[in-house]
Amino acid sequence: MPLPSYRIDAMTFSLVARCKNTGMFGVAISSSSPAVAARCAYARAGVGAVASQNITDPTLGPLALDLMAQGLSAPDAVAEVVRRGRFVDYRQVLAVDGQGRTAIHSGPNALGIWTQAAAPDVASGGNMLANDGVPQAIVDGFLATQGHLGDRLIAAMRAGLAAGGEAGPVHSSGMLLVDKVSWPVADLRVDWTEDCPIEGLAALWSLYKPQLDAYLQRALDPRAAPSYGVPGDE
């Protein structure tokens, strides 16, 4: 069977965000390449969230989180990532920290139409975009939505898609959420589809959201966890 065709350099748009009410952090991202969230989405509870994209260097996300964990602000952490990183003219790095401060680095060799937008608690960037208004539409979509951070991330990605999205079709998407525990409370991915991966992600989130707290409770204290009525689960 022939392999699916896609651009190895990819078209990507994303946002990193913080819920100022709960302190939860999240990343949502979509791309023309497969399994984009596996390489580009990073978050750490109590620290921040980072997206590292455009000819991706997967070391930059953990580095930015380590720097913020050491006390650097998002702007200072991204500046240090740029100072230490290799081939940073080709990279995009987005970060938000525990105070809601944001920072974005977009190297001049980012692909196609690339741009960025930010506000307190949210930052968006993209490359090979259909137009330069997409990241601002993503930020506006996030700010216009209330409720759970996951809902707001989905709304923001839909707003970016409605504003034009990428210059070509996207095939993968993902959403990463962290909150108070050392593991992600949600790590949802559509690794490849010929349909809309953002709508696929939205459907997956709708399925997962009602169970999120129960999964967390089962990890923390299974004695108090609800039963789902499966065999052996009394």
Secondary structure, DSSP 8 states (H G I E B T S, - for coil): -------SS--EEEEEEE-TTT--EEEEEEESSTTHHHHHEEEETTTEEEEEESS--TTHHHHHHHHHHTT--HHHHHHHHHHH-SSGGG-EEEEEETTS-EEEEE-TT--SS-EEEEETTEEEEEESBSSTTHHHHHHHHHHT--S-HHHHHHHHHHHHHHTT-BSS---EEEEEEE-SSSS-SEEEEE---SS-HHHHHHHHHHHHGGGHHHHHHHHH-GGG------TT--
